[in-house]
Amino acid sequence: MFNIPWSLFEKTGNVEAYLLLKQLESNQSNQRALTSSQNASTIKPNVKR
């Protein structure tokens, strides 16, 4: 997914392609954090009574 914007930037020097790459990386990072947070909140501790 990240290869296309990087390849375009590498070949053309187009700053917009680089900024698109950075936005995609940021979005992926944010999505991972959100998923991780959601998974952590759904895990219930194993409590013996």
Long-range contacts (C-beta under 8 A, 24 or more apart in sequence): none
